[in-house]
Structures are given as C-alpha cells and as structure tokens.
Amino acid sequence: QITLKESGPTLVKPTQTLTLTCTFSGFSLTTSGVGVGWIRQPPGKALELLALIYWDDDKRYGPSLMRRVTITKDTSKNQVVLRMTNMDPADTGTYYCAQIRAMPGSWFAPWGQGTLVTVSS
Amino acid sequence: SYELTQPPSVSVSPGQTATITCSGDKMRDKFASWYQQKPGQSPVVVIYQDNKRPSGIPERFSGSNSGNTATLTISGTQAMDEADYFCQVWDSSTVVFGGGSKLTVL
C-alpha cells in the first residue's frame, strides 16, 4: 500500500521560507520511473503544480513559482522536501504531495492528506 | 503559458448524464487526466490517459479527447458524485491543471 504524508509548519510569517516534508511508504524513489510532486490549492481554488522530482533527480517546476521553489529528495529516509521562499498571504492554502510515474500523460496518484499552511503576521 | 478552461459549475439530475469539459489549444495532442475532489478530501484520479479508469473507479465514469476539448462523462450520476472535478495535462515539460468544475447533483 502506497501512502504519503505531508508535514511542516501550519503558520508562517510573510517573507519567511516554508519548508515542507513529504514522507512516503510503499515505494522507493530509487525505482525507475517513480516521482513525487508537490501541488497546492488555495482555499476554494484550483490545483497548482509547485514542483516534482523523479527517481533520476530530474526536476520540473510550475512556471509561476519556479523562482521561489526548490525540491529535493532523501531516498534513505523516503522523503521529498519542498522549500518555498518569500512567503506571502496569497500562498495560504493546502499543500499536497503525490506520487507520479514517468509515462505518457502521467498523473498523480495517490495523494497525501494535505497540510494547511497559513501565511500571516 | 498553457491554459485549460473548465466551466465553473455543472448541474445534473440524479440518474442523468453529466458532462464536464476541459478546453485547451490542441488538446487532442495531449493526454488528459481527471481528478475528483470531495469537500475536505484530497483529489482522486478518476480518468487518466484520456479514457482509462483506475481500478476501483465506477464504470459510469468515462473520458474522451478530441479537437481542443477533453470531456469527462458521468453516466447515471449519483448523489455521491457531487464534487469538484479538475482536468490535468502536460505542456512544455510541466503539469497544468484546469480551474475546476463544481458538479451539483440536484
């Protein structure tokens, strides 16, 4: 059974850097074709890709936030870490991590439960 | 950047067919995936690669893609299908999501 769980602060101040950790089980990020992505969702709004990382360290970023986002993996801990700099109240929302597999038109499944991050002073 | 357009809301009567569209330039050249998200829950993929259903997804969910539009069809819609639905494609080596459609089962 594949599971993913997000962890990190629930409240950050404007201009601070957010660090979120996705801890997963049931698969390895050393397996060919496997990847993990971070997706966020402001309250009542659409999903948005932040970043994703594959088993071979190939990284992809969402175009609107790529200057603020960094994604890394720790295969020994089964973790993927997202860092987002210069947080703003507009970054408030639920942050999800999800598995993705490298294939034509690849999709995210399964997803973690999500973690709500509020940006406020 | 690439944009996907979905109707903000779709209404359907129980037992009828619901159709949710996702429009984008040359959509037919891309694979579309669809996610269902119920209130307070994480998204779940219901269609991938235009028309494939993951195990556990009811047969009443189907998908198609032609021209500039991908379509999610729910036949014999049930009250439990009331949710937000998001389409997703790949473009320029990154992932793009549609704005989402709220399906109301009246």
Contacts between the chains, C-beta under 8 A, distances in Angstrom:
chain1	res1	chain2	res2	distance
A	37	B	95	7.3
A	39	B	97	7.9
A	45	B	100	7.8
A	46	B	86	6.7
A	46	B	97	5.7
A	46	B	98	7.0
A	46	B	99	4.7
A	46	B	100	5.0
A	47	B	35	7.5
A	47	B	43	6.8
A	47	B	86	5.5
A	47	B	88	7.7
A	47	B	97	4.3
A	47	B	100	7.5
A	48	B	97	6.5
A	49	B	94	6.4
A	49	B	95	4.2
A	49	B	96	7.5
A	49	B	97	7.0
A	52	B	95	7.2
A	60	B	93	6.0
A	60	B	94	5.2
A	60	B	95	7.3
A	61	B	94	6.8
A	62	B	94	6.3
A	62	B	95	7.3
A	63	B	1	5.0
A	63	B	92	7.9
A	63	B	94	6.3
A	64	B	1	7.6
A	96	B	42	6.1
A	96	B	43	7.5
A	104	B	31	5.7
A	104	B	49	6.9
A	105	B	30	6.8
A	105	B	31	2.3
A	105	B	32	7.3
A	105	B	33	6.6
A	105	B	48	6.9
A	105	B	49	5.0
A	105	B	50	7.5
A	105	B	89	7.2
A	105	B	90	6.2
A	106	B	90	7.2
A	107	B	33	3.9
A	107	B	45	5.2
A	107	B	48	4.5
A	107	B	49	7.9
A	107	B	88	6.6
A	108	B	33	8.0
A	108	B	35	7.8
A	108	B	43	7.5
A	108	B	45	6.9
A	108	B	88	7.7
A	109	B	44	7.5
A	109	B	45	4.6
A	109	B	48	7.9
A	109	B	54	6.8
A	110	B	42	8.0
A	110	B	44	7.8
A	111	B	42	4.1
A	111	B	43	5.7
A	111	B	44	7.4
A	112	B	42	6.7
A	113	B	42	5.9
A	114	B	42	5.6
